[in-house]
Amino acid sequence: MKTLSVCVGSSCHLLGSYEVIKELKQLIERHGLADQIELKASFCLGHCQDGVTVCYDGTVYTALTKEKIGAFFNEYILGNKANDR
């Protein structure tokens, strides 16, 4: 199981991290990945100046928003799933 952590520290919280989490929950459910991806809230990931920060499978991604999360999910989550086969 891979871990997807979304920062909920002060800066990310103010920039919409809870909206990002809500979108990610829906995308994980829609694609039937709940048994493969653990979605977690995380405190500071050290990129406060870069916007909402996500760590997936050891790689940090920054500047995510509710509007950008679908493209992120398609490229990095679903893209990785295709590579895992």
ZIZI-V710761 format. One record per residue. N is the residue number from 1. RES is the residue in one small letter. OMEGA is omega in whole degrees, 0 to 359 (none if undefined). NEAR is the number of other C-alpha atoms within 8 Angstrom. Layout:
n,res,omega,near
N,RES,OMEGA,NEAR
N,RES,OMEGA,NEAR
//
This chain:
n,res,omega,near
1,m,178,6
2,k,181,8
3,t,176,11
4,l,183,12
5,s,178,11
6,v,179,15
7,c,175,15
8,v,175,13
9,g,187,9
10,s,183,6
11,s,180,11
12,c,177,14
13,h,181,12
14,l,181,7
15,l,172,9
16,g,182,11
17,s,180,14
18,y,174,8
19,e,177,9
20,v,179,13
21,i,180,9
22,k,179,8
23,e,180,11
24,l,177,10
25,k,181,9
26,q,180,8
27,l,178,10
28,i,179,11
29,e,182,9
30,r,183,7
31,h,176,6
32,g,184,7
33,l,184,9
34,a,179,8
35,d,182,7
36,q,183,7
37,i,176,11
38,e,179,10
39,l,183,9
40,k,169,8
41,a,181,8
42,s,172,10
43,f,193,7
44,c,176,9
45,l,173,10
46,g,180,4
47,h,187,9
48,c,183,11
49,q,187,5
50,d,181,8
51,g,183,12
52,v,185,17
53,t,180,16
54,v,174,13
55,c,179,13
56,y,177,11
57,d,176,7
58,g,180,5
59,t,181,6
60,v,177,8
61,y,184,9
62,t,175,10
63,a,179,8
64,l,178,12
65,t,176,12
66,k,182,10
67,e,183,5
68,k,190,8
69,i,178,12
70,g,179,10
71,a,176,7
72,f,182,9
73,f,180,11
74,n,184,9
75,e,190,9
76,y,180,8
77,i,180,9
78,l,177,9
79,g,177,9
80,n,180,9
81,k,179,8
82,a,180,7
83,n,181,6
84,d,185,5
85,r,none,4
//
